[in-house]
């Protein structure tokens, strides 16, 4: 006989490990390259000591002269709060009872719910990797009824629930029905009442609560990073360059050489918009006979530049390419993905006022780059 206890046991024992593996290795190629660690976590914060520059206690001298003056390493303290990452499934009481005598139907029910949760979570994690932690996904340029024109649709998808925050701070929660990607239009499931030009769209409840992604490192308008003022710590500034219409091996190598000479960085991962990847493939087809393909962790395949994988990602702008030393990135976490447990260890709880049960996956974590100035961003690629 299938009941809620059976469902809870299945979610804990059969589905949790599979969910962790999927989210940690199959979110996207970049996420799979980033190590995860519980080190440097203190209570609700991540506090990490990061060295920069050289020791300073070096020098050359005469045979009988004074030795170099000792100088300590340069250190700063990175500090950030653990971000709360959630994913919730919902199962109706009717569905549970309908599958009570059919184990196959019950497994199908749980599997469908978990697949939906994993799909949504992977989309959200992948998006946050390139975000700035604000949760902003788009800005409205105009609106008519239930349809809004937006500046970008890259971070939007059907079914997403967003908080539309107007310039006067009024908040309206809306669900996306359809994304017209060709015309940058968003169709909501209901007519908007507070959305107007300039309204910001954020993932529901996520404003200023997301992990510290690449956007926080490369956005010069963000004044602080890991609790430090960028203006007072210029070594935090990454390499950025506006390239122009063409992409070539020379452009990529120039960025790598600059990073190696100035920071000792070892670039091992390149990610870009799909348009940039196509431009680079065309370049390779024109000037080379063979295009090298490499296999990445998680089963991904990618073309490569001097052995460095070049991967396109839907969340990277069309004219942008990132060159990263992923060994300098760590996702610091309090724990891996776990179910939130209630009284008696229950993970399925009745949704207040509704004949349905919910269960929530949670992970408390944030992303830190030990060497922001060892990373590069090229823009304007393919733009005349």
TORKOL-4160 file (C-alpha; in steps of 0.2 Angstrom, whole numbers, padded with zeros to 4 digits, m for minus):
384
<pt num="1" X="0000" Y="0000" Z="0000"/>
<pt num="2" X="0007" Y="0017" Z="m0006"/>
<pt num="3" X="0006" Y="0031" Z="0007"/>
<pt num="4" X="0014" Y="0047" Z="0012"/>
<pt num="5" X="0027" Y="0037" Z="0022"/>
<pt num="6" X="0032" Y="0028" Z="0006"/>
<pt num="7" X="0033" Y="0044" Z="m0004"/>
<pt num="8" X="0045" Y="0052" Z="0010"/>
<pt num="9" X="0056" Y="0036" Z="0010"/>
<pt num="10" X="0057" Y="0036" Z="m0009"/>
<pt num="11" X="0062" Y="0055" Z="m0009"/>
<pt num="12" X="0075" Y="0053" Z="0004"/>
<pt num="13" X="0083" Y="0036" Z="m0001"/>
<pt num="14" X="0080" Y="0034" Z="m0020"/>
<pt num="15" X="0079" Y="0052" Z="m0027"/>
<pt num="16" X="0090" Y="0063" Z="m0016"/>
<pt num="17" X="0107" Y="0056" Z="m0021"/>
<pt num="18" X="0101" Y="0056" Z="m0040"/>
<pt num="19" X="0095" Y="0074" Z="m0038"/>
<pt num="20" X="0112" Y="0079" Z="m0030"/>
<pt num="21" X="0122" Y="0071" Z="m0044"/>
<pt num="22" X="0111" Y="0079" Z="m0058"/>
<pt num="23" X="0112" Y="0097" Z="m0050"/>
<pt num="24" X="0130" Y="0096" Z="m0047"/>
<pt num="25" X="0136" Y="0088" Z="m0063"/>
<pt num="26" X="0123" Y="0091" Z="m0076"/>
<pt num="27" X="0118" Y="0109" Z="m0073"/>
<pt num="28" X="0130" Y="0115" Z="m0086"/>
<pt num="29" X="0148" Y="0113" Z="m0091"/>
<pt num="30" X="0154" Y="0128" Z="m0081"/>
<pt num="31" X="0145" Y="0122" Z="m0065"/>
<pt num="32" X="0153" Y="0105" Z="m0067"/>
<pt num="33" X="0170" Y="0112" Z="m0067"/>
<pt num="34" X="0168" Y="0122" Z="m0051"/>
<pt num="35" X="0174" Y="0113" Z="m0035"/>
<pt num="36" X="0162" Y="0112" Z="m0020"/>
<pt num="37" X="0168" Y="0113" Z="m0002"/>
<pt num="38" X="0161" Y="0115" Z="0015"/>
<pt num="39" X="0178" Y="0124" Z="0021"/>
<pt num="40" X="0178" Y="0142" Z="0026"/>
<pt num="41" X="0160" Y="0142" Z="0032"/>
<pt num="42" X="0157" Y="0149" Z="0049"/>
<pt num="43" X="0138" Y="0150" Z="0054"/>
<pt num="44" X="0129" Y="0159" Z="0041"/>
<pt num="45" X="0144" Y="0167" Z="0033"/>
<pt num="46" X="0159" Y="0162" Z="0022"/>
<pt num="47" X="0175" Y="0170" Z="0028"/>
<pt num="48" X="0190" Y="0166" Z="0017"/>
<pt num="49" X="0208" Y="0173" Z="0018"/>
<pt num="50" X="0214" Y="0177" Z="0000"/>
<pt num="51" X="0232" Y="0181" Z="m0004"/>
<pt num="52" X="0237" Y="0193" Z="m0018"/>
<pt num="53" X="0254" Y="0198" Z="m0025"/>
<pt num="54" X="0270" Y="0192" Z="m0018"/>
<pt num="55" X="0279" Y="0190" Z="m0001"/>
<pt num="56" X="0291" Y="0205" Z="m0003"/>
<pt num="57" X="0305" Y="0197" Z="0007"/>
<pt num="58" X="0316" Y="0194" Z="m0008"/>
<pt num="59" X="0331" Y="0202" Z="m0016"/>
<pt num="60" X="0349" Y="0201" Z="m0021"/>
<pt num="61" X="0364" Y="0208" Z="m0012"/>
<pt num="62" X="0382" Y="0207" Z="m0009"/>
<pt num="63" X="0392" Y="0193" Z="m0001"/>
<pt num="64" X="0393" Y="0202" Z="0016"/>
<pt num="65" X="0378" Y="0214" Z="0015"/>
<pt num="66" X="0362" Y="0214" Z="0024"/>
<pt num="67" X="0349" Y="0201" Z="0020"/>
<pt num="68" X="0332" Y="0206" Z="0012"/>
<pt num="69" X="0320" Y="0213" Z="0024"/>
<pt num="70" X="0306" Y="0201" Z="0029"/>
<pt num="71" X="0289" Y="0205" Z="0023"/>
<pt num="72" X="0273" Y="0196" Z="0026"/>
<pt num="73" X="0261" Y="0190" Z="0012"/>
<pt num="74" X="0248" Y="0201" Z="0006"/>
<pt num="75" X="0231" Y="0195" Z="0012"/>
<pt num="76" X="0213" Y="0201" Z="0012"/>
<pt num="77" X="0198" Y="0193" Z="0020"/>
<pt num="78" X="0183" Y="0189" Z="0008"/>
<pt num="79" X="0166" Y="0189" Z="0017"/>
<pt num="80" X="0149" Y="0184" Z="0011"/>
<pt num="81" X="0133" Y="0177" Z="0017"/>
<pt num="82" X="0127" Y="0159" Z="0013"/>
<pt num="83" X="0113" Y="0161" Z="0000"/>
<pt num="84" X="0098" Y="0151" Z="0002"/>
<pt num="85" X="0094" Y="0140" Z="m0014"/>
<pt num="86" X="0077" Y="0132" Z="m0014"/>
<pt num="87" X="0067" Y="0120" Z="m0025"/>
<pt num="88" X="0050" Y="0114" Z="m0021"/>
<pt num="89" X="0039" Y="0100" Z="m0028"/>
<pt num="90" X="0020" Y="0098" Z="m0025"/>
<pt num="91" X="0010" Y="0083" Z="m0025"/>
<pt num="92" X="m0009" Y="0083" Z="m0023"/>
<pt num="93" X="m0018" Y="0072" Z="m0011"/>
<pt num="94" X="m0029" Y="0065" Z="m0025"/>
<pt num="95" X="m0014" Y="0060" Z="m0035"/>
<pt num="96" X="m0006" Y="0051" Z="m0020"/>
<pt num="97" X="m0023" Y="0042" Z="m0016"/>
<pt num="98" X="m0025" Y="0037" Z="m0034"/>
<pt num="99" X="m0009" Y="0028" Z="m0035"/>
<pt num="100" X="m0010" Y="0020" Z="m0018"/>
<pt num="101" X="m0013" Y="0003" Z="m0025"/>
<pt num="102" X="m0002" Y="0005" Z="m0041"/>
<pt num="103" X="0017" Y="0006" Z="m0037"/>
<pt num="104" X="0021" Y="0009" Z="m0055"/>
<pt num="105" X="0009" Y="0024" Z="m0056"/>
<pt num="106" X="0017" Y="0030" Z="m0039"/>
<pt num="107" X="0035" Y="0030" Z="m0046"/>
<pt num="108" X="0029" Y="0039" Z="m0062"/>
<pt num="109" X="0021" Y="0052" Z="m0051"/>
<pt num="110" X="0037" Y="0055" Z="m0041"/>
<pt num="111" X="0048" Y="0054" Z="m0056"/>
<pt num="112" X="0038" Y="0067" Z="m0065"/>
<pt num="113" X="0038" Y="0079" Z="m0051"/>
<pt num="114" X="0057" Y="0077" Z="m0048"/>
<pt num="115" X="0061" Y="0079" Z="m0067"/>
<pt num="116" X="0051" Y="0095" Z="m0066"/>
<pt num="117" X="0061" Y="0101" Z="m0051"/>
<pt num="118" X="0078" Y="0097" Z="m0058"/>
<pt num="119" X="0074" Y="0105" Z="m0074"/>
<pt num="120" X="0069" Y="0121" Z="m0066"/>
<pt num="121" X="0084" Y="0120" Z="m0053"/>
<pt num="122" X="0097" Y="0118" Z="m0067"/>
<pt num="123" X="0090" Y="0132" Z="m0077"/>
<pt num="124" X="0090" Y="0143" Z="m0061"/>
<pt num="125" X="0108" Y="0138" Z="m0056"/>
<pt num="126" X="0115" Y="0140" Z="m0073"/>
<pt num="127" X="0107" Y="0158" Z="m0074"/>
<pt num="128" X="0114" Y="0163" Z="m0057"/>
<pt num="129" X="0132" Y="0158" Z="m0062"/>
<pt num="130" X="0132" Y="0173" Z="m0074"/>
<pt num="131" X="0122" Y="0184" Z="m0064"/>
<pt num="132" X="0127" Y="0198" Z="m0051"/>
<pt num="133" X="0117" Y="0191" Z="m0036"/>
<pt num="134" X="0103" Y="0203" Z="m0038"/>
<pt num="135" X="0091" Y="0191" Z="m0046"/>
<pt num="136" X="0087" Y="0203" Z="m0060"/>
<pt num="137" X="0081" Y="0194" Z="m0076"/>
<pt num="138" X="0074" Y="0208" Z="m0087"/>
<pt num="139" X="0069" Y="0226" Z="m0088"/>
<pt num="140" X="0052" Y="0231" Z="m0095"/>
<pt num="141" X="0053" Y="0244" Z="m0110"/>
<pt num="142" X="0034" Y="0245" Z="m0113"/>
<pt num="143" X="0018" Y="0235" Z="m0108"/>
<pt num="144" X="0001" Y="0232" Z="m0115"/>
<pt num="145" X="m0011" Y="0222" Z="m0105"/>
<pt num="146" X="m0003" Y="0205" Z="m0101"/>
<pt num="147" X="0011" Y="0207" Z="m0114"/>
<pt num="148" X="0027" Y="0217" Z="m0110"/>
<pt num="149" X="0042" Y="0221" Z="m0121"/>
<pt num="150" X="0059" Y="0218" Z="m0112"/>
<pt num="151" X="0077" Y="0222" Z="m0115"/>
<pt num="152" X="0082" Y="0204" Z="m0115"/>
<pt num="153" X="0074" Y="0187" Z="m0114"/>
<pt num="154" X="0089" Y="0176" Z="m0111"/>
<pt num="155" X="0085" Y="0174" Z="m0093"/>
<pt num="156" X="0066" Y="0171" Z="m0095"/>
<pt num="157" X="0057" Y="0155" Z="m0098"/>
<pt num="158" X="0039" Y="0149" Z="m0099"/>
<pt num="159" X="0032" Y="0145" Z="m0082"/>
<pt num="160" X="0044" Y="0156" Z="m0072"/>
<pt num="161" X="0036" Y="0166" Z="m0058"/>
<pt num="162" X="0043" Y="0184" Z="m0057"/>
<pt num="163" X="0042" Y="0199" Z="m0045"/>
<pt num="164" X="0039" Y="0214" Z="m0056"/>
<pt num="165" X="0046" Y="0229" Z="m0046"/>
<pt num="166" X="0041" Y="0246" Z="m0052"/>
<pt num="167" X="0051" Y="0262" Z="m0050"/>
<pt num="168" X="0040" Y="0267" Z="m0036"/>
<pt num="169" X="0044" Y="0250" Z="m0028"/>
<pt num="170" X="0026" Y="0243" Z="m0030"/>
<pt num="171" X="0028" Y="0224" Z="m0032"/>
<pt num="172" X="0017" Y="0213" Z="m0043"/>
<pt num="173" X="0020" Y="0194" Z="m0044"/>
<pt num="174" X="0017" Y="0187" Z="m0061"/>
<pt num="175" X="0019" Y="0170" Z="m0070"/>
<pt num="176" X="0026" Y="0169" Z="m0088"/>
<pt num="177" X="0015" Y="0161" Z="m0100"/>
<pt num="178" X="0025" Y="0163" Z="m0116"/>
<pt num="179" X="0041" Y="0171" Z="m0121"/>
<pt num="180" X="0042" Y="0178" Z="m0139"/>
<pt num="181" X="0061" Y="0177" Z="m0141"/>
<pt num="182" X="0061" Y="0184" Z="m0158"/>
<pt num="183" X="0053" Y="0200" Z="m0153"/>
<pt num="184" X="0058" Y="0201" Z="m0135"/>
<pt num="185" X="0041" Y="0200" Z="m0128"/>
<pt num="186" X="0034" Y="0192" Z="m0113"/>
<pt num="187" X="0016" Y="0186" Z="m0111"/>
<pt num="188" X="0010" Y="0184" Z="m0093"/>
<pt num="189" X="m0004" Y="0173" Z="m0088"/>
<pt num="190" X="m0014" Y="0188" Z="m0081"/>
<pt num="191" X="m0016" Y="0207" Z="m0085"/>
<pt num="192" X="m0003" Y="0217" Z="m0076"/>
<pt num="193" X="m0008" Y="0232" Z="m0066"/>
<pt num="194" X="0008" Y="0239" Z="m0059"/>
<pt num="195" X="0020" Y="0235" Z="m0073"/>
<pt num="196" X="0026" Y="0250" Z="m0083"/>
<pt num="197" X="0042" Y="0256" Z="m0093"/>
<pt num="198" X="0057" Y="0253" Z="m0082"/>
<pt num="199" X="0049" Y="0240" Z="m0071"/>
<pt num="200" X="0062" Y="0227" Z="m0066"/>
<pt num="201" X="0058" Y="0208" Z="m0066"/>
<pt num="202" X="0066" Y="0197" Z="m0053"/>
<pt num="203" X="0064" Y="0179" Z="m0050"/>
<pt num="204" X="0051" Y="0177" Z="m0036"/>
<pt num="205" X="0058" Y="0181" Z="m0019"/>
<pt num="206" X="0076" Y="0182" Z="m0025"/>
<pt num="207" X="0080" Y="0200" Z="m0026"/>
<pt num="208" X="0097" Y="0203" Z="m0019"/>
<pt num="209" X="0098" Y="0185" Z="m0013"/>
<pt num="210" X="0106" Y="0175" Z="m0027"/>
<pt num="211" X="0124" Y="0168" Z="m0027"/>
<pt num="212" X="0138" Y="0179" Z="m0032"/>
<pt num="213" X="0140" Y="0175" Z="m0051"/>
<pt num="214" X="0152" Y="0182" Z="m0064"/>
<pt num="215" X="0141" Y="0197" Z="m0066"/>
<pt num="216" X="0147" Y="0203" Z="m0049"/>
<pt num="217" X="0165" Y="0201" Z="m0054"/>
<pt num="218" X="0164" Y="0210" Z="m0071"/>
<pt num="219" X="0151" Y="0223" Z="m0068"/>
<pt num="220" X="0161" Y="0239" Z="m0064"/>
<pt num="221" X="0145" Y="0248" Z="m0058"/>
<pt num="222" X="0145" Y="0235" Z="m0043"/>
<pt num="223" X="0155" Y="0244" Z="m0030"/>
<pt num="224" X="0159" Y="0229" Z="m0018"/>
<pt num="225" X="0164" Y="0211" Z="m0020"/>
<pt num="226" X="0165" Y="0199" Z="m0006"/>
<pt num="227" X="0164" Y="0213" Z="0007"/>
<pt num="228" X="0178" Y="0223" Z="m0001"/>
<pt num="229" X="0177" Y="0240" Z="m0010"/>
<pt num="230" X="0183" Y="0238" Z="m0028"/>
<pt num="231" X="0190" Y="0256" Z="m0028"/>
<pt num="232" X="0201" Y="0252" Z="m0013"/>
<pt num="233" X="0207" Y="0235" Z="m0020"/>
<pt num="234" X="0211" Y="0238" Z="m0038"/>
<pt num="235" X="0219" Y="0220" Z="m0040"/>
<pt num="236" X="0201" Y="0214" Z="m0040"/>
<pt num="237" X="0198" Y="0221" Z="m0057"/>
<pt num="238" X="0197" Y="0208" Z="m0070"/>
<pt num="239" X="0203" Y="0209" Z="m0088"/>
<pt num="240" X="0190" Y="0216" Z="m0100"/>
<pt num="241" X="0192" Y="0221" Z="m0118"/>
<pt num="242" X="0180" Y="0226" Z="m0132"/>
<pt num="243" X="0186" Y="0216" Z="m0147"/>
<pt num="244" X="0176" Y="0221" Z="m0162"/>
<pt num="245" X="0168" Y="0211" Z="m0176"/>
<pt num="246" X="0180" Y="0197" Z="m0178"/>
<pt num="247" X="0186" Y="0183" Z="m0166"/>
<pt num="248" X="0203" Y="0174" Z="m0169"/>
<pt num="249" X="0216" Y="0164" Z="m0161"/>
<pt num="250" X="0226" Y="0179" Z="m0159"/>
<pt num="251" X="0213" Y="0188" Z="m0149"/>
<pt num="252" X="0211" Y="0174" Z="m0138"/>
<pt num="253" X="0230" Y="0171" Z="m0135"/>
<pt num="254" X="0232" Y="0190" Z="m0132"/>
<pt num="255" X="0220" Y="0189" Z="m0117"/>
<pt num="256" X="0228" Y="0173" Z="m0110"/>
<pt num="257" X="0246" Y="0180" Z="m0112"/>
<pt num="258" X="0241" Y="0195" Z="m0103"/>
<pt num="259" X="0233" Y="0186" Z="m0088"/>
<pt num="260" X="0247" Y="0174" Z="m0087"/>
<pt num="261" X="0260" Y="0188" Z="m0087"/>
<pt num="262" X="0251" Y="0199" Z="m0075"/>
<pt num="263" X="0242" Y="0187" Z="m0063"/>
<pt num="264" X="0249" Y="0169" Z="m0066"/>
<pt num="265" X="0232" Y="0164" Z="m0070"/>
<pt num="266" X="0230" Y="0147" Z="m0080"/>
<pt num="267" X="0215" Y="0149" Z="m0091"/>
<pt num="268" X="0206" Y="0132" Z="m0093"/>
<pt num="269" X="0188" Y="0136" Z="m0098"/>
<pt num="270" X="0181" Y="0147" Z="m0111"/>
<pt num="271" X="0162" Y="0151" Z="m0112"/>
<pt num="272" X="0153" Y="0162" Z="m0124"/>
<pt num="273" X="0136" Y="0166" Z="m0132"/>
<pt num="274" X="0130" Y="0154" Z="m0146"/>
<pt num="275" X="0133" Y="0168" Z="m0159"/>
<pt num="276" X="0151" Y="0170" Z="m0154"/>
<pt num="277" X="0154" Y="0151" Z="m0154"/>
<pt num="278" X="0147" Y="0150" Z="m0172"/>
<pt num="279" X="0159" Y="0165" Z="m0177"/>
<pt num="280" X="0174" Y="0155" Z="m0170"/>
<pt num="281" X="0169" Y="0139" Z="m0179"/>
<pt num="282" X="0168" Y="0149" Z="m0195"/>
<pt num="283" X="0185" Y="0156" Z="m0192"/>
<pt num="284" X="0192" Y="0138" Z="m0188"/>
<pt num="285" X="0184" Y="0131" Z="m0204"/>
<pt num="286" X="0192" Y="0145" Z="m0214"/>
<pt num="287" X="0210" Y="0145" Z="m0207"/>
<pt num="288" X="0211" Y="0127" Z="m0201"/>
<pt num="289" X="0208" Y="0109" Z="m0208"/>
<pt num="290" X="0203" Y="0101" Z="m0192"/>
<pt num="291" X="0192" Y="0107" Z="m0177"/>
<pt num="292" X="0198" Y="0099" Z="m0161"/>
<pt num="293" X="0184" Y="0092" Z="m0150"/>
<pt num="294" X="0186" Y="0088" Z="m0132"/>
<pt num="295" X="0175" Y="0079" Z="m0119"/>
<pt num="296" X="0171" Y="0088" Z="m0102"/>
<pt num="297" X="0166" Y="0082" Z="m0085"/>
<pt num="298" X="0147" Y="0077" Z="m0085"/>
<pt num="299" X="0148" Y="0070" Z="m0103"/>
<pt num="300" X="0148" Y="0087" Z="m0112"/>
<pt num="301" X="0158" Y="0089" Z="m0128"/>
<pt num="302" X="0166" Y="0105" Z="m0134"/>
<pt num="303" X="0177" Y="0112" Z="m0148"/>
<pt num="304" X="0194" Y="0118" Z="m0141"/>
<pt num="305" X="0207" Y="0132" Z="m0142"/>
<pt num="306" X="0224" Y="0125" Z="m0138"/>
<pt num="307" X="0216" Y="0112" Z="m0128"/>
<pt num="308" X="0205" Y="0124" Z="m0119"/>
<pt num="309" X="0186" Y="0119" Z="m0121"/>
<pt num="310" X="0175" Y="0133" Z="m0129"/>
<pt num="311" X="0157" Y="0131" Z="m0123"/>
<pt num="312" X="0142" Y="0141" Z="m0128"/>
<pt num="313" X="0129" Y="0145" Z="m0115"/>
<pt num="314" X="0112" Y="0152" Z="m0117"/>
<pt num="315" X="0115" Y="0164" Z="m0102"/>
<pt num="316" X="0130" Y="0173" Z="m0110"/>
<pt num="317" X="0126" Y="0188" Z="m0121"/>
<pt num="318" X="0127" Y="0186" Z="m0139"/>
<pt num="319" X="0143" Y="0197" Z="m0141"/>
<pt num="320" X="0152" Y="0190" Z="m0126"/>
<pt num="321" X="0166" Y="0178" Z="m0122"/>
<pt num="322" X="0173" Y="0173" Z="m0104"/>
<pt num="323" X="0190" Y="0166" Z="m0101"/>
<pt num="324" X="0191" Y="0158" Z="m0084"/>
<pt num="325" X="0203" Y="0149" Z="m0073"/>
<pt num="326" X="0190" Y="0138" Z="m0064"/>
<pt num="327" X="0203" Y="0132" Z="m0052"/>
<pt num="328" X="0201" Y="0149" Z="m0043"/>
<pt num="329" X="0182" Y="0146" Z="m0041"/>
<pt num="330" X="0174" Y="0137" Z="m0026"/>
<pt num="331" X="0156" Y="0135" Z="m0022"/>
<pt num="332" X="0157" Y="0136" Z="m0003"/>
<pt num="333" X="0142" Y="0127" Z="0005"/>
<pt num="334" X="0135" Y="0122" Z="0022"/>
<pt num="335" X="0129" Y="0106" Z="0015"/>
<pt num="336" X="0125" Y="0098" Z="m0001"/>
<pt num="337" X="0107" Y="0097" Z="m0007"/>
<pt num="338" X="0095" Y="0091" Z="0007"/>
<pt num="339" X="0077" Y="0090" Z="0010"/>
<pt num="340" X="0070" Y="0102" Z="0023"/>
<pt num="341" X="0063" Y="0091" Z="0037"/>
<pt num="342" X="0049" Y="0096" Z="0049"/>
<pt num="343" X="0043" Y="0088" Z="0065"/>
<pt num="344" X="0048" Y="0069" Z="0066"/>
<pt num="345" X="0059" Y="0071" Z="0050"/>
<pt num="346" X="0044" Y="0073" Z="0039"/>
<pt num="347" X="0049" Y="0081" Z="0022"/>
<pt num="348" X="0031" Y="0080" Z="0014"/>
<pt num="349" X="0020" Y="0093" Z="0023"/>
<pt num="350" X="0002" Y="0098" Z="0019"/>
<pt num="351" X="0001" Y="0115" Z="0010"/>
<pt num="352" X="m0009" Y="0126" Z="0021"/>
<pt num="353" X="m0027" Y="0127" Z="0016"/>
<pt num="354" X="m0025" Y="0115" Z="0001"/>
<pt num="355" X="m0027" Y="0097" Z="m0003"/>
<pt num="356" X="m0009" Y="0095" Z="m0008"/>
<pt num="357" X="0008" Y="0091" Z="0000"/>
<pt num="358" X="0025" Y="0100" Z="m0004"/>
<pt num="359" X="0043" Y="0095" Z="m0001"/>
<pt num="360" X="0058" Y="0107" Z="m0003"/>
<pt num="361" X="0076" Y="0104" Z="m0008"/>
<pt num="362" X="0088" Y="0117" Z="0000"/>
<pt num="363" X="0106" Y="0121" Z="m0002"/>
<pt num="364" X="0115" Y="0135" Z="0008"/>
<pt num="365" X="0130" Y="0141" Z="m0003"/>
<pt num="366" X="0139" Y="0155" Z="m0012"/>
<pt num="367" X="0152" Y="0156" Z="m0025"/>
<pt num="368" X="0169" Y="0164" Z="m0022"/>
<pt num="369" X="0183" Y="0168" Z="m0035"/>
<pt num="370" X="0200" Y="0168" Z="m0026"/>
<pt num="371" X="0207" Y="0178" Z="m0040"/>
<pt num="372" X="0195" Y="0190" Z="m0049"/>
<pt num="373" X="0209" Y="0199" Z="m0059"/>
<pt num="374" X="0214" Y="0182" Z="m0066"/>
<pt num="375" X="0198" Y="0181" Z="m0077"/>
<pt num="376" X="0194" Y="0189" Z="m0093"/>
<pt num="377" X="0179" Y="0195" Z="m0103"/>
<pt num="378" X="0179" Y="0200" Z="m0121"/>
<pt num="379" X="0164" Y="0209" Z="m0128"/>
<pt num="380" X="0158" Y="0217" Z="m0144"/>
<pt num="381" X="0162" Y="0201" Z="m0154"/>
<pt num="382" X="0153" Y="0201" Z="m0170"/>
<pt num="383" X="0147" Y="0219" Z="m0168"/>
<pt num="384" X="0151" Y="0230" Z="m0183"/>
